Amino acid sequence: MRRSPAAALAATALASVALTGCGLTTDSIAARIPAGGATFDDALGLREAVIDAGVECPGEQQLRDTQGGTGSTVLPCDYNLLLAVADGEQMTQQLRDNLQAIPGIHYLHAGNWVVASDDRGQLERVQEELGGEISSTDS
């Protein structure tokens, strides 16, 4: 049985949050990003930027990593849009690696955040506002 893209995205993000131990802080990540690159303290901040870019995000419940101690956050907007903000390089890499394993999705990433969806058009609108790179997996 194949899981919906939203279920796969949520499972991946939650697994990344749960499996990643303590890492660098958001401030230390931000210090490594070139000037002008957007960073966020949490997924709620990223949600505001996504909405400002013209993409709907009715979900408002942010999930915070409480077991791994990283402070990373995930916010499912709806059935096919997921936001994640990492609180360390290890978490950021783990999240991207896990997303690469999901067939047929696209994800926009930069700095300490990721926006994932099966709708590339949504990501392109966000990319116009926030920059970043869109990566896609094979179907």
Protein Blocks (a to p, Z undefined) as FASTA:
>chain_A
ZZdfklmmmmmmmmmmmmpccdddfklmmmmpcghiacdfblklmmmmmmmnopacfbfb
dcddfknonopacddfblmbccdddfbfklmmmmmmmmmmpghiacddehjbccddfblk
lmmmmmmmngpadddddZZ
